[in-house]
Amino acid sequence: MNKAKCSLKNMKRNLRAREALNESEQKKIDNEKKMNETAILEQMKADDRMLRLADDQKVMLWFKVAPVDWF
């Protein structure tokens, strides 16, 4: 009976250790997810700025090469 009690205590201790590890890992995953979401939003903003810049450059190029009688 004593060995069984000792074994149960060890199992309980191991279970608690794994639960703590799982919580820690979940926090890491949640943090990574948040960082990824932030990075995605920043990339979308950068993409939008690049598209607007490209459009502006097209307009500037068009005005530069457009014949004067078009205006």
Number of C-alpha atoms within 10 A of each C-alpha: 6 7 8 9 10 11 12 12 12 12 12 12 12 12 12 12 12 12 12 12 12 12 12 12 12 12 12 12 12 12 12 12 12 12 12 12 12 12 12 12 12 12 12 12 12 12 12 12 12 12 12 12 12 12 12 12 12 12 11 12 11 11 13 10 8 11 9 8 5 6 6
